[in-house]
């Protein structure tokens, strides 16, 4: 399904559908964009190095651009590590929250079973979004592909003119322009999952708070009602016989 480029472009070009996918299913959005980037990388790799030669560029200029990309790559990696640390704490906190939920349910706080099921569903969805966020952050960390000139390339380029080095450097730079955004996509999907999880938790807290306030008001209303007189007739034992 994702290998079909028309299907991917249909989702990306449809404003409503893309909004739903990007906000509610960020993992699906990252998968779609990832496939597009991989296709673009395959197209670049299929072309010979000479296709990327530009006489207006110098080695120093390309190196500066390459350094910027590597710095951006390092920044994404640091953000992913911080995100994983935060998600680990959040998941541990939510895991302990099941005990609180069970206590509220067993104490009779949720008189309405539908309300109890609804809140439990929100809690599970929030927990799932945090887990997905962690998976996306780990995926961003696992992508360590960086295109540069290494020893084997240096040996090959040592007997070639300067134009060959420029061509190779430009090609590597274009490959990095398609590789490093893959980490950004995973990181953005991780952030969106965190947002969804927090919104669901806030909704659950509002429902619990509203239910508590409603229960207190209802209890006060019951207590302020006028007491009803109940007539009790005493029956003598002799009369029963």
Secondary structure by P-SEA (a helix, b strand, c coil): ccccaaaaaaaaacaaaaaaaacccaaaaaaaaaaaaaaaaaaaaaccccccccccccaaaaaaaaaaaaaaaaaaaaaaaaaaaaaaaaaaaaaaaaaaaaaaaaacccccaaaaaaaaaaaaaaaaaaaaaaaaaaaaaaccccccccaaaaaaaccccaaaaaaaaaaaaaaaaacaaaaaaaaaaaaaaaaaaaaaaaaaaaaaaaaaaaaaaaaaaaaaccbbbbbbbbbcccccc
